[in-house]
Amino acid sequence: MSKFDDVVKKAEEQLAKVGIKNVDETLLRAVAKSQGPSIYLKDASLVSCSDQTELDRVINNFVKRKLDVSDEGAIDKAIKSVCETFKPVRQKMRVAFYYALVKELKKESAF
């Protein structure tokens, strides 16, 4: 199995752990691919809900730029919801977190 496949599998497992079932593997792979080589770097591959700078980066670089969402209310609601969903997970994988954001914002069409 390739390193990419390993990341996708781990992301699927993390999504299952937080109760997200029936993962669209094609969408998950597209989200992972959009992150480039950062998915292999320890620090860059994780998201911290307790770090506002990190959340601002997620909002600006992914939600606004990649998903083309500008409604601040919808963005805040989605981020809070996904952070709450991932609360049991200490190290939140960026790929899984972004997948959940895509689903929460119903922006599958961006991929």
C-alpha positions in Angstrom: 0.0 0.0 0.0 1.3 3.5 -0.8 1.8 6.3 1.7 -1.2 8.1 0.2 -3.4 5.0 0.6 -2.2 4.8 4.3 -3.2 8.4 4.9 -6.6 7.8 3.3 -7.2 4.6 5.3 -6.2 6.3 8.6 -8.5 9.2 7.8 -11.4 6.8 7.2 -10.7 5.1 10.5 -10.7 8.5 12.3 -13.9 9.5 10.6 -15.5 6.2 11.7 -14.2 6.8 15.3 -16.1 10.0 15.5 -19.3 8.5 14.1 -19.1 9.5 10.4 -20.0 6.3 8.5 -20.4 5.6 4.8 -17.4 7.8 3.8 -17.3 8.7 0.1 -13.8 7.4 -0.6 -13.6 9.3 -3.9 -14.3 12.6 -2.1 -11.9 11.7 0.7 -9.2 10.9 -1.8 -9.9 14.2 -3.6 -9.6 16.1 -0.3 -6.4 14.4 0.6 -4.9 15.0 -2.9 -5.8 18.7 -2.6 -3.6 19.0 0.5 -0.5 18.0 -1.4 2.6 16.7 0.4 1.6 18.3 3.7 -0.5 15.2 4.5 2.8 13.4 5.2 4.3 16.0 7.6 3.6 15.4 11.2 2.6 19.0 12.2 1.0 20.1 9.0 -1.2 17.0 8.8 -3.0 17.8 12.0 -5.6 20.4 13.0 -6.0 21.9 16.5 -9.4 23.2 17.4 -8.0 25.0 20.5 -5.6 27.1 18.4 -7.4 30.1 16.9 -4.5 30.8 14.5 -4.8 27.3 13.1 -8.6 27.7 12.8 -8.1 31.0 11.0 -5.7 29.2 8.6 -8.3 26.5 7.9 -11.0 29.1 7.3 -8.9 31.3 5.0 -6.9 28.7 3.1 -9.5 26.0 2.8 -13.0 27.1 3.5 -12.8 30.5 1.8 -10.3 29.9 -0.9 -10.8 26.2 -1.8 -14.5 25.8 -1.0 -15.4 29.4 -1.9 -17.6 29.9 1.1 -17.8 33.5 2.4 -20.8 33.4 4.8 -19.1 34.0 8.1 -22.1 32.6 10.1 -22.1 29.4 8.1 -18.3 29.1 8.4 -18.4 29.6 12.2 -21.2 27.1 12.6 -19.5 24.5 10.5 -16.1 24.9 12.3 -17.8 24.6 15.7 -19.8 21.6 14.6 -16.8 19.7 13.2 -14.6 20.6 16.2 -17.4 19.2 18.4 -17.6 16.0 16.3 -13.8 15.5 16.6 -13.6 16.3 20.3 -12.9 12.7 21.3 -9.8 12.7 19.0 -6.7 14.2 20.3 -4.8 14.4 17.0 -7.2 15.5 14.4 -6.1 14.5 10.9 -6.4 17.4 8.5 -7.7 15.2 5.7 -10.5 13.8 7.9 -11.3 17.2 9.4 -11.5 18.8 5.9 -13.6 16.0 4.7 -16.1 16.6 7.5 -16.0 20.4 6.7 -16.8 19.7 3.1 -19.8 17.5 4.1 -20.9 20.0 6.8 -20.9 22.9 4.3 -22.3 20.7 1.5 -19.5 21.7 -0.9 -18.8 18.3 -2.4 -19.0 20.0 -5.8 -15.7 21.8 -5.1 -14.1 18.5 -5.8 
